């Protein structure tokens, strides 16, 4: 076996993977197509370039899942977090950085490492031998995208995809909503109550459609054309095609009986479906959207039962490339059909700088261990990284799998804690305490 680790992509995930593997004594080659091949988003050829925000979001490691992820990466000698701390800017409770200094520092650190070399150029095929990590992100090159699609059976990996919001289950008002599958379909009670339903009368529906049509929406850049992901037509586009279109689509009221008002038939019903195995997250079925974030929170809180909804992820539309990881990857992040290949970063279906770097950290360590003839188990599910890797390699619904930020909805509940808003602070602290203990234990074993 080739003792070198080949990493394709020098973004957050690829940079972190290289750092982790190199520090374990493995020779690493980073293949980066920039600056020879440019993208519309990148401005330089530097590694770990921040193309959107300069923020790594909340740094609170006791009340915020992404802050907990920061903590875990720091404990694991993570390059991205070390460098972010060195170039930190004032940003309240968030971790924001000087993006140019940050990228320059990451590049210099990796170039100076004796176990790391960089090759500029594209890799357009999935190799059959050697140990590889593909961390090419949402802007994967066309040639490589075709190779991945050919191997995984996907028709296309690059598209404008509209995604629906995801809501924390404990923020839904169940005095207005109820659990029921349409026409009570299903052989078990769980199947017959698979959907959460929010009813609207005619006046509520008409006001909701007015708000959808008037809301601020994301527009495409000049020269871009929108081919929507199959089955992901934005809800406001449906409304533009006719005010009744949503009511005969995802908002149809048929086959449902509201136990709170059994004698009154709803004019329209918004359905939510559990988005993870734990039942802590629900997505709004058929509510893909290109509304801007502020508009989404205003419009979707018009839905009865969601007036106080807390969003784990807002909807959106953007060009994206990601694989259906729960179907394609094993617990070691390896491609099942080509186990010499791992995927890391946003292409695995995680969203955000920190999440991408975290998956790079894990992939780098797992790949290095394989090269060194060792075995490392994936981190415990109760850690932030363990919750993420569990989500993308088996915890998420494969049919509705979409990119996801880390959030406490991915964590197993802590026994004995009260739910609801008043108990949320204690619950989040319990999550982080449990995660830190589990993460420290995992690091001590490897």
C-alpha positions in Angstrom: 0.0 0.0 0.0 1.1 3.5 -0.8 2.1 5.0 2.6 1.2 8.6 1.4 -2.1 10.1 2.1 -3.5 11.9 -0.9 -5.9 14.8 -0.1 -8.0 16.5 -2.8 -9.0 20.0 -1.9 -7.2 22.6 0.3 -10.2 24.1 2.0 -11.1 23.9 5.7 -11.6 20.1 5.6 -8.5 19.3 3.5 -6.2 21.6 5.4 -7.3 20.1 8.8 -7.1 16.6 7.5 -3.6 17.2 6.3 -2.5 18.7 9.6 -3.9 15.8 11.7 -2.4 13.1 9.5 1.0 14.7 9.2 1.2 15.1 13.0 0.6 11.4 13.2 3.7 10.8 11.1 2.1 10.2 7.7 3.4 11.8 4.5 0.6 13.9 3.0 0.1 15.4 -0.5 -2.6 18.1 -0.9 -4.0 18.4 -4.4 -5.4 21.9 -4.9 -6.7 23.2 -8.3 -6.4 26.8 -7.3 -5.0 29.2 -8.4 -4.5 27.4 -11.8 -8.2 26.7 -11.9 -10.3 29.4 -10.4 -13.8 29.4 -9.0 -16.4 32.2 -8.9 -16.2 32.3 -5.1 -12.5 32.1 -4.3 -10.2 35.2 -4.6 -6.8 33.6 -4.0 -4.9 30.3 -4.2 -4.4 30.1 -0.5 -5.5 27.2 1.6 -8.5 27.4 3.9 -9.7 30.5 2.2 -13.0 31.9 3.7 -15.3 32.6 0.8 -18.3 33.9 2.6 -18.4 35.1 6.2 -15.3 35.6 8.3 -17.1 34.1 11.3 -16.9 30.6 12.9 -20.1 31.5 14.7 -20.6 31.1 18.5 -17.7 30.3 20.7 -19.9 29.4 23.7 -18.9 25.8 24.5 -21.6 25.3 27.2 -24.7 26.5 25.5 -24.1 26.2 21.8 -23.3 23.1 19.7 -20.9 24.9 17.3 -19.1 26.3 20.3 -18.8 22.8 21.7 -17.4 21.7 18.3 -14.8 24.5 18.7 -13.8 23.1 22.0 -13.4 19.5 20.7 -11.2 20.7 17.9 -9.0 22.7 20.2 -8.6 19.7 22.4 -7.5 17.6 19.4 -4.8 20.2 18.4 -6.9 21.4 15.5 -5.1 23.7 13.1 -8.2 25.6 12.0 -9.1 26.6 15.6 -5.5 27.3 16.6 -5.2 29.7 13.6 -8.6 31.3 14.2 -7.6 32.0 17.8 -4.4 33.7 16.6 -6.2 36.0 14.2 -9.4 36.6 16.2 -11.3 39.9 15.8 -13.8 41.4 18.3 -17.2 39.9 17.6 -19.0 39.5 20.9 -19.6 35.8 21.7 -18.7 34.7 18.2 -15.3 33.7 16.8 -14.5 36.0 13.9 -11.1 36.3 12.2 -9.1 38.4 9.9 -9.8 36.2 6.9 -6.7 37.1 4.8 -4.3 36.7 7.7 -6.1 33.5 8.7 -5.7 31.9 5.3 -2.2 33.1 4.9 -1.2 31.6 8.3 -2.9 28.2 7.5 -1.0 28.1 4.2 2.3 28.9 5.7 1.9 26.4 8.6 1.1 23.6 6.2 3.9 24.4 3.8 6.3 24.5 6.6 5.4 21.0 7.9 8.0 18.4 6.9 5.4 15.8 6.2 3.2 17.9 3.8 3.6 18.8 0.2 1.2 20.6 -2.2 0.6 19.8 -5.8 -1.4 22.3 -7.9 -3.8 20.8 -10.4 -7.1 19.0 -10.8 -7.9 15.4 -9.9 -10.8 14.4 -12.2 -11.1 10.7 -11.4 -11.8 8.6 -8.3 -8.6 6.4 -8.0 -8.7 2.7 -7.5 -5.6 2.4 -5.3 -3.8 4.4 -2.6 -5.5 6.1 0.4 -7.4 9.3 -0.5 -9.5 11.9 1.1 -11.8 14.0 -1.2 -12.6 17.3 0.5 -13.5 19.3 -2.6 -16.5 21.1 -1.0 -19.6 22.6 -2.7 -17.6 23.8 -5.7 -16.2 20.5 -6.8 -14.9 20.6 -10.4 -17.1 19.5 -13.2 -14.8 16.5 -14.2 -14.5 15.2 -10.6 -18.2 15.7 -10.1 -19.0 13.5 -13.1 -16.6 10.8 -11.8 -18.3 10.9 -8.4 -21.8 10.8 -10.0 -20.7 7.8 -12.1 -19.4 5.9 -9.1 -22.3 6.7 -6.7 -25.1 6.4 -9.2 -26.3 10.0 -8.8 -27.7 11.7 -11.8 -26.1 15.0 -11.0 -24.3 16.4 -8.0 -24.2 20.1 -9.0 -27.4 22.0 -8.9 -29.3 24.9 -7.4 -31.0 23.2 -4.5 -33.7 24.7 -2.4 -33.9 23.3 1.1 -36.6 23.5 3.7 -36.3 24.8 7.2 -35.7 22.5 10.1 -37.3 23.2 13.5 -36.6 22.0 17.0 -39.4 19.7 18.1 -39.7 21.2 21.6 -40.5 24.6 20.2 -43.7 23.5 18.4 -47.0 24.3 20.1 -48.7 20.9 20.4 -51.9 22.6 21.7 -52.5 23.6 18.0 -50.6 20.9 16.2 -51.1 17.1 16.2 -49.4 13.9 15.0 -51.1 12.0 12.2 -50.2 10.5 8.9 -52.6 11.3 6.0 -55.5 8.9 6.0 -53.9 7.2 9.1 -51.7 5.2 6.7 -49.3 2.7 8.3 -49.2 -0.7 9.9 -47.9 0.6 13.2 -48.8 3.4 15.6 -45.5 5.1 14.8 -46.2 5.0 11.1 -49.8 6.3 11.6 -48.4 9.3 13.5 -45.4 10.0 11.4 -46.3 13.6 10.6 -46.9 16.6 12.7 -49.8 18.8 11.4 -50.4 22.5 11.7 -53.9 23.6 10.4 -54.9 26.9 8.8 -58.4 28.3 8.2 -59.1 30.2 5.0 -58.1 33.6 6.3 -54.9 32.3 7.7 -54.1 30.6 4.4 -54.7 33.7 2.3 -52.6 35.9 4.6 -49.8 33.3 4.5 -49.9 33.3 0.6 -49.8 37.1 0.6 -46.7 37.0 2.8 -45.0 34.3 0.7 -45.5 36.4 -2.5 -44.3 39.6 -0.9 -41.3 38.3 1.0 -37.7 39.2 0.1 -36.1 36.4 -1.9 -32.6 35.4 -3.0 -31.9 36.3 -6.6 -29.5 34.5 -8.9 -26.2 36.0 -9.9 -25.9 37.2 -13.5 -25.3 34.3 -15.9 -26.6 31.7 -13.5 -29.5 29.5 -14.4 -31.6 27.7 -11.9 -32.2 24.0 -12.4 -33.9 23.0 -9.2 -33.1 19.8 -7.4 -35.7 17.2 -8.2 -38.7 17.6 -5.8 -37.4 20.8 -4.3 -39.5 23.5 -6.0 -39.5 26.5 -3.6 -42.9 27.0 -1.9 -43.1 30.6 -3.0 -42.6 29.5 -6.6 -45.6 27.3 -6.2 -47.6 30.2 -4.9 -46.5 32.3 -7.9 -48.0 29.7 -10.2 -51.4 30.1 -8.5 -52.6 30.9 -5.0 -54.3 27.5 -4.7 -51.2 25.5 -5.9 -49.7 24.9 -2.4 -53.2 23.9 -1.1 -53.3 21.1 -3.7 -49.7 20.3 -3.1 -47.8 20.1 0.2 -50.5 22.0 2.1 -53.5 19.8 1.1 -55.8 19.2 4.1 -57.3 15.9 3.0 -57.1 12.8 5.1 -56.4 14.6 8.3 -58.6 15.2 11.4 -57.6 17.8 13.9 -58.2 16.4 17.4 -58.3 19.9 18.9 -61.2 20.8 16.6 -62.6 17.5 15.2 -65.8 19.0 13.8 -63.9 21.7 11.8 -62.1 20.8 8.6 -58.9 22.8 8.0 -58.7 24.9 4.8 -55.0 23.9 4.5 -52.5 21.9 6.6 -48.7 22.4 6.9 -47.0 19.1 7.6 -43.7 18.5 9.4 -41.8 15.3 9.3 -39.2 14.0 11.7 -35.7 14.7 10.3 -33.6 12.5 12.5 -33.9 9.2 14.4 -34.1 10.9 17.8 -37.2 12.9 16.9 -35.7 16.1 18.1 -35.8 17.8 14.7 -38.7 18.3 12.2 -38.5 19.6 8.6 -41.4 21.4 7.0 -42.5 19.1 4.3 -42.5 20.7 0.8 -41.4 24.1 2.1 -38.1 24.5 0.3 -37.6 28.2 0.0 -35.4 30.9 -1.5 -36.7 33.6 0.9 -34.1 35.5 2.8 -33.5 34.5 6.3 -35.3 37.4 8.0 -38.4 36.8 5.8 -38.4 33.1 6.6 -38.7 33.6 10.3 -41.5 36.1 9.9 -43.5 34.2 7.3 -43.1 30.7 8.8 -44.0 31.8 12.2 -47.4 32.7 10.8 -48.2 29.0 10.7 -50.4 28.0 13.6 -48.3 26.0 16.1 -45.0 27.5 14.9 -45.5 31.0 16.3 -42.5 30.4 18.7 -40.6 28.0 16.5 -36.9 27.7 17.0 -35.0 26.9 13.8 -32.1 24.4 13.7 -31.6 25.4 10.1 -33.3 28.0 7.8 -34.1 27.2 4.2 -32.2 28.5 1.3 -31.1 28.0 -2.3 -27.6 27.7 -3.6 -25.3 25.8 -5.9 -24.2 22.8 -4.0 -22.3 19.5 -4.4 -22.8 16.8 -1.8 -23.2 13.1 -1.7 -25.9 11.1 0.0 -23.5 10.1 2.8 -25.9 8.0 4.8 -26.2 5.7 1.8 -22.7 5.8 0.5 -20.3 6.1 3.4 -19.4 3.7 6.2 -18.7 4.7 9.8 -15.1 5.4 8.9 -16.2 7.9 6.3 -15.0 5.5 3.5 -16.9 5.2 0.2 -18.5 1.7 0.5 -17.9 0.9 -3.2 -14.2 2.2 -3.0 -13.0 1.9 0.6 -9.6 3.4 -0.3 -11.5 6.7 -0.6 -12.8 8.9 2.2 -14.9 12.0 1.9 -14.7 15.0 4.2 -16.1 18.5 4.5 -19.1 20.0 2.9 -19.3 17.3 0.2 -20.4 14.9 2.9 -23.5 16.9 3.8 -22.3 19.0 6.7 -22.7 22.8 6.4 -20.4 25.5 7.7 -16.7 26.2 8.1 -16.4 24.5 11.5 -18.4 21.4 10.6 -16.3 21.0 7.4 -13.0 21.3 9.3 -14.3 18.9 12.0 -15.0 16.2 9.4 -11.6 16.9 7.9 -10.1 16.3 11.4 -11.8 13.0 11.7 -11.0 11.8 8.2 -7.4 12.8 8.5 -7.0 10.8 11.7 -8.9 7.8 10.5 -7.0 7.7 7.2 -3.6 8.1 9.0 -4.4 5.3 11.4 -5.3 3.0 8.5 -1.9 3.8 6.8 -0.1 3.1 10.1 -1.9 -0.2 10.5 -3.9 0.9 13.5 -7.6 1.0 14.2 -9.4 4.0 15.5 -13.1 3.9 16.3 -15.3 6.8 15.3 -15.9 9.2 18.2 -18.8 8.6 20.6 -22.2 9.7 19.4 -22.5 11.9 22.5 -19.7 14.2 21.3 -20.3 17.0 18.8 -18.2 15.3 16.2 -19.7 11.9 17.0 -23.2 13.4 16.5 -22.2 14.9 13.2 -20.6 11.7 11.8 -23.4 9.6 13.0 -25.9 11.9 11.3 -24.1 11.8 7.9 -23.3 8.1 8.0 -26.6 6.7 9.1 -28.6 8.9 11.5 -30.3 11.1 8.8 -33.2 10.1 6.6 -31.6 9.1 3.2 -34.6 10.2 1.1 -34.5 13.8 2.4 -30.8 14.1 3.2 -29.7 17.7 3.0 -26.7 19.7 4.3 -26.8 20.3 8.0 -25.0 22.4 10.6 -24.2 20.9 14.0 -27.0 21.5 16.5 -28.2 19.9 19.7 -31.1 18.3 17.8 -28.5 15.8 16.6 -27.6 14.7 20.1 -29.2 11.9 22.0 -31.5 13.3 24.8 -30.0 13.4 28.3 -32.2 11.3 30.6 -34.0 13.0 33.5 -34.0 16.5 32.2 -37.2 18.5 31.7 -38.1 19.8 28.2 -39.4 23.1 27.1 -37.9 26.5 26.9 -37.3 26.9 30.7 -35.2 23.7 30.8 -33.2 24.4 27.7 -30.3 26.0 29.4 -29.8 23.1 31.8 -30.3 20.6 28.9 -27.6 22.3 26.7 -25.2 22.4 29.6 -25.9 18.7 30.2 -25.2 18.0 26.5 -21.9 19.8 26.6 -20.7 18.3 29.9 -21.5 14.8 28.6 -19.8 15.5 25.3 -16.6 16.9 26.9 -16.2 13.8 29.1 -16.8 11.5 26.1 -14.4 13.5 23.8 -11.6 13.5 26.4 -12.0 9.8 26.9 -11.9 9.2 23.1 -8.8 11.3 22.6 -7.0 9.4 25.5 -7.6 6.1 23.8 -6.1 7.0 20.4 
